[in-house]
Amino acid sequence: MERRPTRQPGRRGELDAVRAAVVAGLVLFHAALVFDARDDFYVKNAETTELTTYVVAPVVVCAMPLLFAVAGVGAWGSVRRRGPAGYVRERMLRLGVPLVVALVVLLPFPPWLRARADGTWTGSYLAFWPRFFAVRLEPGDFPFVLDGEHFETGHLWFLVLLLTWAFTLAALVRLVRLVPGDVAHRVRERLGSAAGGRGAVLVPAVAVGAVCAAHELEEGFAAWSRWAYLLFFLGGVVLASDERFRAAVRRDAGLAGLAGLVAFAAGMALFLGPAQEVGAFTGDGAAQLAFRFLYGVAGWCWVVALLGYLDRWGARRRAATAGGASHGTDPVPERAWRRRAWAYLGAAVLPLYVLHQPVVVAVAHPVVRWDLPAPVKYAAIVVLSCVVLVAVHDLLVRRTRVTRVLLGMRA
């Protein structure tokens, strides 16, 4: 039976828009990796280019960090409503279940195609499936503690980290509750007052930059340090915890955008110059450390800028809706359509994220063999992948409660 999506009361539609935009961007990005000369993607076109790296660089700096920050903003409200234990249970259902389902059903497929392409495996998919799960423990790679010749979490590294940071947040909340109430209140008031200073919300950029400089940028995690993602997630939690932080983000959005642009430009000058000599992402020379520091600074600044502008936009939308209601007018049909669209996208984002990479790989596998120019093949991969994703989600995922739960939709 089809279920009509509904918006949760008080849910911020602009954050759903961010999630949807990032997932749509990931389809474009992973389709581009088919033609990228640097990345070891599952399917490769005969002709490749290095242009992809430079075209997507500004997006890579802020897209996944923004997704973690938005997750942190949502986590604050969830922890307050449910408590730490309830929050962990909800995260296990919404993230843990689709992670396990996708790991078993979907993730062996792309490595199987790659193994067949590079000649390391010639057997069937069914024969490959148990080989994919031939794993060993690697505690030093926390939280990715399982490793194997073919095993990988693929694009679902995001869910692994998000689930891990959710456990971390629950533990931190329990620890904070052990702090005497008057002490916690004084600390919160001082932080809230400090946020009133111009540019104060940009100070955490130094910590993010330091983590990126100290810990290599990991190409498998969208060119970011896993520990930097923890800072973005916790940063989102803190920014949502006090209206003074939120007001500061709205106020300083322009300043943050400009600071991020300066840091990004300086970092790219190093990346294209001296930082390339040893390896900008992993080298320990002065140029490499400076590049990674500026990379982290640019990422935090741009995330703050985007959150601020999105909050301004959302506030205008909410004010317009409230204004119409106060005049006794019902929202026009377009607004009703928009609300249904937001609700649909908000519910669809996680299933589409889980499904998107295997679908892109499956579509790209035959398309790269077509005798057509690379731009035409790229467009075909994007369009066909989107069609398949929407069809699978609409016809196979959201129609029943069981499939909604298995793919992480809100029931």
Secondary structure, 3 states (H helix, E strand, C coil): CCCCCCCCCCCCHHHHHHHHHHHHHHHHHHHHHCCECCCCCCCCCCCCECHHHHHHHHHHHHHHHHHHHHHHHHHHHHHHHHHHHHHHHHHHHHHHHHHHHHHHHCCCHHHHHHHHHCCCCCCCHHHHHHHHCCEEECHHHCCCCEEECCCCCHHHHHHHHHHHHHHHHHHHHHHHHCCCHHHHHHHHHHHHHHCCCCCHHHCHHHHHHHHHHHCCCEHHHCCECHHHHHHHHHHHHHHHCCHHHHHHHHHCHHHHHHHHHHHHHHHHHHHHCHHHCCCCCCCCCHHHHHHHHHHHHHHHHHHHHHHHHHHHHHHHHHHHHHHHHHCCCCCCHHHHHHHHHHHHHHHHHHHHHHHHHHHHHHHHHHHCCCCCCHHHHHHHHHHHHHHHHHHHHHHHHCCCHHHHHHCCCCC
